[in-house]
């Protein structure tokens, strides 16, 4: 690979401090890379200084054809529980960490390629990616960011000009992903499963220094690290649940200790409210259904806790079990508190401990109504703000009749009567989006890009999702749910 004089310079703390935690390798050669999409605002946020480069130069850089100064491409080692079953070695089968950059704020982030060819962990795969999955991750990640939910983000998408062979022949592409780090629960599991406790400690110290540096000198830092990761995951999953997001493949290798959403394969946004909603083609038992996400996060954190036990008390790990159990048991309570506070905000309610029990009942009764009448989750919350403004018609039309909603609306209006209706409506619109990545719109955009080399639908949808809380008449079609026929048969797939 050709090394380029870089507008920015990579650092490589992961490569330098964690020898034996990866295998180095170069991205595959791509003859005709072509830039599909470039995230200029993210590049500027990172201080990369590349936004003014010609698109062909950007395509060369973000397909790995020109390695920038300091880059040390490597595939990270990790294991993972996949649908509850332990796979002792997974690793980056089609991804390469290029290096790290510290933006103007000093916050260190990884820059990695995805779909850049075979690595030591490809397990017989080609290590490539198709345009559809690459643009899906770009689109959903940016939508999550604009919805103010912690996430990895896409910096660039580059077409390779080559074919990728799956069920059919598809055009290939490479994604450049930015993350606070790519350390997963599965990274800890890999070394713990082999009882390589020195490496587990080495990884934990690195992760603490990178994500929780205030804990570095603490004698109980590993216990507090577990607590910090647990709290981040509780906040993340609460955000998912409040927005109606279903990750679809919450394996431990897809759970980042940073608390960012990572790996947008078989993910989807729920339309008609159903706690049992599953859209992943490979989740046949509903393990990762919408309603199960908090419990699965707790289960995954238990696997992290098992890996950290010998560090928390090196002399007698069993002695640490009660402390660890307390953190794990607190996870659901912490999640529920965060979720309820978010639900109160979505209902326009001032967060009052005096009303917490009645507010919880109000929220649960609201969700029962949405479930009973299969009401669109996103529109129901958004149109409730209209009712706070005194116009309930846009809400009532979502239900079979206004009568089924009347009793609940009366209770809700009584609850907010002591607040300013205008302020309540404004607050509600600031947390209840009007635009989400509607599944049919995502598929239409990906199909146009894949089969017609037409990026216009993708770019239009991306532009709408950049401002999810600002309703505009010309974008009315982007707020409408898919037909029941589409939703009933909709499945998402892994992007391998």
Order of alpha helices (4+ residues) and beta strands (2+ residues): beta-alpha-beta-beta-alpha-alpha-beta-beta-beta-beta-beta-beta-beta-alpha-beta-beta-alpha-alpha-alpha-beta-beta-alpha-alpha-alpha-alpha-alpha-alpha-alpha-alpha-alpha-alpha
